[in-house]
Amino acid sequence: MIKNPLLVFTLIGVFVGILVGGLLRNANLSQDAVRYLGFPGEIFMNMLKAMVLPLIAASIISGLAQLDGKTSGKLGSRAVLYYVITTSHAVILGILVVTIIHPGDPTIKANLGTTDTKIANVPAIQKFLDLFRNAFPENIFHATFAQVQTGTAGNVLKTEYVNGMNVLGIIVFCIVMGVVISKVGDDAKPLMEIFRALDIVITKIVILIMWLGPIGIPSLIIRKMLEVTNLLQTAKMLGLFMFTVILGLAIQCFITLPLIFFIGTRKNPYTFLRGLGQAILTALGTSSSAASLPVTFRCLNNLGIDPRVTKFVLPVGAMVNMDGTALYEATASIFIAQMNGMNLSIGQIITVSITATLASIGAASIPSAGLVTMLIVLTALGLPASDISVLFTIDWFLGRLRTAVNIIGDSFGCGFVHYICKDHLESNDEEQKA
């Protein structure tokens, strides 16, 4: 408690939020009262989200600008290797768990009913193409508040901009700028110093914001619990599915990721995991990888991970390495297929594997983004998109768990790359001193 009082206060806040939210469900509060209770959490989320853009830009550019091309390439290749292994395993694990337990029951759909989701039924290939459209935006300033999304106008496909930061495009731009600054050398050193100073300032601001977490996080939990209707009835009806997802996430979090970390580093993964407490609690409270990003940076810094690794690997991982989302999309898609009485062939299961992996890469780092990208998987299987509405009432809870797993996966990735490339980074430091 003396060493990390903020973690203790945040943990207490989470339990208070769950307790108060549960007690107030019987009070029949008005919508205005619910909004007032959630207002501190809304401000806390806004403050964290405001830090995402400057944090990504400053951390990636300053981190890569201080590395030579060989070192950044080594970091990138090891990070990609880790992302491929963990995401692929998460999808396969999700498929195995949901196939063995088989939680899907056609009576669930009949009892809960489904409503039309107002989301355009766009071919899966167009969703994949949107990834590349967003990775290479035509206007980097426009990318700070809008991203490309393909929809339908009548029977015609139409690509348009929708509100929401294009994190993927910003990351690609920052990576290129950081590498080029490193290549240019002394002439670009003043620009590097600007971003390095910005990184230091943003980190200090984040530390101040984090002290609002013990107030903001329980506020978010209380509001979400009060907004969900028929909580117990829905949980009972979808209980086996919730158990399936939680089991899969637990295996990924406490067995798979630690095992990969141990094999690559020969370090105790559970000691490392314990140091991520503040980031995990923030993820559970906000249900947003992007909002949790500033807190994760600080946790990894306290664990002794090289800042050059976290500045490069963590922002990229927050966008493309979403183990929890990948597992959830594979599990939920097969659950919906079971709910519709569909027996999937080997070819269809392979389709789910590939599609869920790619869809998780395109999932925005925002609450409930997994439900939107799941449309890609359902479209590939020929399942009705409207069936996603069955999951709406429990997604607020499962979304927090998969976000926590996303954060844990990204953090283990930073530790994995740090220990594998540690000798190379130290030799790079000696060369610069010489």
N, C-alpha and C positions, 0 to 999 in steps of 0.2 A: 504493500500500500504506500509505503514511503517512497519507493523508487518510481512508481508509476501511478500516482493518484488519479490521473485523468482516465486511465483504463478502468479503475475501480468505480469511479463516478459514472462512467458511461454504462458499465455493466449493471449498476444499480438502476440507472435510468431505463434500460431495456426492460427489466423486470417490473419496474413501476408502470411503464407504458402498457405492458401486457395485462397487469393486474387492474389498473384503472380502466383500460379499454373494455375488459371483460365485465367489470362491475357496472359501468355506465351503459352497457347494452340494454339493461332492463329499465333505464331511466326515460326512454322515449324522448331523447333530446331533439330539438328542432335542427334543421339543416344549418341555420345561422350559428347555433351553439357549437355544432360539430366543426364548422369552419373556424370559429374563434379558438377552439381547442387545438386545431391543427395549424394555426397561424405561426407560432414560433418555429415549428418544423418547416413550414413553407419558406420562412426567411433563412433558416439554416441551409436548406437545399439551394436556394438562390445564391447564397454567398459561396458555397462550395462550387457550384456550376460556373460562377463568374471567374473562378480561379483556373478552370480547366484549360481555356485557350492560352492564356499567358504561360501557364505551367508547361503545357505540351511544347509550345514554341521555344521557350527558354531552355527547357531541359534537353530536348533533342538536339537543338542547334549547338548549344554550349558543350554538350557531351561529345558529339561527333567532331566538332571543330577542334577539340583537344586531342583527337586520335589521328594517327596516320591511316591511310587507306587500307593497309594490310590488317591492322588491328580491328578497324570497324568491320571489315569483311569477315574476319574470324568471329567476332561477336555475333554478327548477323547470321552466319551459317549455323552456329551452335544454337541460336535462338530458334531458327526455323526448324531445325531437327527436333528440338524439344516440343515446339508447337504441333508438328505433324504427329509425333508419337502420342502425346497426351490427348489431343482432340480426337484422333482416330480411335484410341482406346475408349474414350468416353462414349462415342457413338456405339461402338460394338458392345460395350458393357450395358448401355441403355437397352439395346435390342435384346440381349440375352435375358436381362432381368424381366422385362415386360413380357417376353415370350414364355418364360418359365412360370411366372406368377399368373399371367393372363387375367388382368383386372377388368378387361373390357366386357361389358354385358349389355346387350341390346335394350334391356329394360331401363337402363340409366337414361338413355336418350329419350325413351318414351315418357318416363316420369318427370324429367327435368324440362323437356321441351327445348327447342332451339329457335333462335331468332336470326333473322338475316343480318349478317355483319356488314354492311356498307363498304366493304373493302373490295376493290375491283379484282376480278379473277383474271390476273395477268399471267401469260405463259412463264414457266420457270426460267427459260432461257433469257427472258427480258430482265428478270430480277438479277441474274448473274451479270448481264451486261451493265446493269446499273452500278455494280461494284466498280467496274472499270471507268464508267462515266464519272463517278464520284472520286475515284483515285486520281483522276487528271482533270480537275475543274478548269473551266475557261476563265474564271475570275477568282483569284485566291481570297479577295476581300468578301465576295459574295458567299464563298464557302464557309465563312465564319458564322453565318446565320441561315443558310439554306442548303439543301442537298437535292440531288436529282432523283426523281422517282417516276417510273413508267406506270401510267394508268390507262383508262379507256375513256374515250369520248364517243358514245354510241357504240359502234362496232369497230372503231378505229383506235389503234394504240397511240398514245400521246405521251411524250416525255416532257415533264414539267418540274418546276422547283417547288419544294414544300418546306415549311418552316422546320428548322432543326440544324444544328451545326454539322457540317460535313467533316467529321473528325478524320476520316480516312484520307481525304484530299489534303487536309492540313498536315497530317503526319508525313505523307509522301513529299510534299513541298519542303517541309522542315528537314527531312532526311537529306534531300538533294542539297539544300543550302548548307547544312552542316558539313557534308562531305566536301563540297566545293570550297568552303572557307578553309578547311584543313589543307586542301591541295594548294590554294593560293599562297598560304603562308603568312609572312610578315605584313604584307600589304593589307590583308584582311584582319589582322590582329585587333585593331580598334573595334571592328564590328563584333568580333568574338567576345571582347571584354564587355560590350554592352549587354549581350545576351547572358553572359556569366553573372553580371551584376543583377540583371533582372531575375535570374533564377534564385539568387540569394534573397532578394527582397520578397519575392512571391512565397518562398519557403517560410520566411518569418511571418508573413500575413496568414498563411495556412495554420501555423501554430496557434495564432490568436483565435482564429475561427474555430479550431478544434475544441476550445474550452466552452463553446456554446453547444457542443454535442450532447452533454448530459441533459440539456433542456430540449434541444431540437429533435433528437432521435425518439424519445418517448412521445413527444407531440405527434410525430409522423405515425407512429404505431397506433396511438389512440384513435387518430382520425381515420386511418384505414380500417381498423376493426369496427368502428361505428358505421362506416359507409357500407359495409358488406351486409346484405340481407340474408336471412335463413342460413346463418353460419353453421349451426350444428346439424341441421337437416342435410345441407349440401355435403358437409364433411363426412357424415355417415354414409351417404349414397356413393360418394367418390372416395371413401376411405381407403379401399384397397389400391386404387391408383396412386393416392398420396403416399401410401406406404411404399409402393414400388419405386416412385421417384426418389423418396427420401433414402431408401436403401441403396439405390444406385449412386446417389450423390455422396453418401457416407463412404461407400467402398472407394469411389474415386478420390475423395478427400483424405481419408485416413489410411488407405492401403496403397492405391496405385501411385498417386503423386509422391508420397514419402518414399516409396520403393524406387521410383525413377530417380529421385533426388539422391538417395543413398547410393545407388549403383554408380551414378555419375560423380559423386563427390566424396563418398565414404564418411560423410558427416551425419550426426544424429538429426533426422528430419523433424522429430517431434519437439526438440529444443527450438528449432527454427520456427516451427508452426506456432509455438507458444508466444513467440515474439510478435506475431501478427494479430494479437488480440484486438487492438484498437481498430485496425483496418477491417477485421471481420465484423465487429460490432457495428461499425459505420455502414458496411454493406448490408447487414441485416436491417438496419434502420431506414436506409435511403432506397434500397433496392436498385441502386445505380452504380455501375462500375466507374463511370466518369466522375460522379460525385465523390466516390471513395478514393479516387486516384491520389489526391493530395495527401490524404492520411496514410496511404500505402507507401508513398515515398518516404515519409518520416519513419515508419516502422522499419523499412529496409535499411535506412541510414543508421538506425539504432542497432540493427543486427550486424553492422559492419560490412555491408555489401558496397563494393566500389561504386561511387556516384556516377562514374562514366558508364557503368553497366545499367544501373537503374534508369538513368536519363534516356537511354536508347531502348532498352528491352521492355521496360514497363509500359510506356505509352503505346508502343506497337502491340504489345500483348493485350492491353485493355481493349484494343479494337479487333484483333484477329484471333486471339487465343481465348475462347470462351468454352471451357470444358463443361461447365454446368449447363449452359444454354444448348450445346450440342447434344448432351445426354438427354436433356428434357425434350428437345424437339423430336429426337428419334423415339423416345418412350411414348410421348403424347400422340405422335402420328400413328404408331402401331396400335395404341389404345383406342383411338378413334376408328381405325380399321376394324378392330375386334368388336367395337360397339355397333358397327354397321354389319356385323356378321361376315366380314371378309376374311378369308384365309389367304395370307400372303405367300406367294411363291418365292423361291430362292432369288430369282431375278428381281422381284419387287423389294425384297429385303436388302439386296445390294444397292438398289436404287435409293432406298431410304438412307443407307449408310453414306453414300456419296453426297446425296442432296442435303442431308442434315449437317454434314461436315461443312459444305460450302455455304449453306444458309447461316450457320452460326458465325462465319467470318463476316457476313454482312449485317449481323445484328447490331443495331445502334446501342451504345452504352447507356441506355435509359431504361426506366422502369417498364416492364411488360413488353419490351421489344421482341422477345422470343415468340410471342403470340403472332406478331405480324409476319416475321420471317418464316413461321411454320407454314404459312400459306404456300410457300415454295414446295415443301415436302408433300403437302396434301394435294397440290395440283399435279405433282409427278405421279401420285398414286391414283388420281382420278376420284378423290374423295371430296364431298361437299365442304366448301370453306365455312359454311354457316355452323358446322358442328364445333368449331372453335369456341363458340359462345358457351358450350357446356363447361368449359374450363375457366371462364371469366371469374366466377365466384371464389375459386381457390387459388387463382394465379397470384394474387397479392401476397399469399403466404409462400408458395413454392418459388415465386420470383425472387424473394429475399434469400432463400436457401441457395438457389443456383447462382445468384450474384456473389454470395460469399465464396462458393466454390470457384467461380471465375477469378476472384481476387486471390484466393489461395494458389490457384494454378499459375497465375501471372507472377506471384511472389516467389514460388518455388522455381519458376523459370529463371528469374533474376539470380537466385542463389546458384542454380545449376550452371548458368553461363559464367558467373563470377568465379566459382571454384575451378571450372575447367580452363578458363582463360587467365587465371590468376598469375601464373608464371609469365605469360606473354605480356600482360599489362605491366608487371614489375620491370621486365626487360625494356619495355617501351619507355617507362619513366627514367631508367638509367641512361638510355640513349639520348633522351631530351636534355638531361642534366649535363651529359658529356658535350 
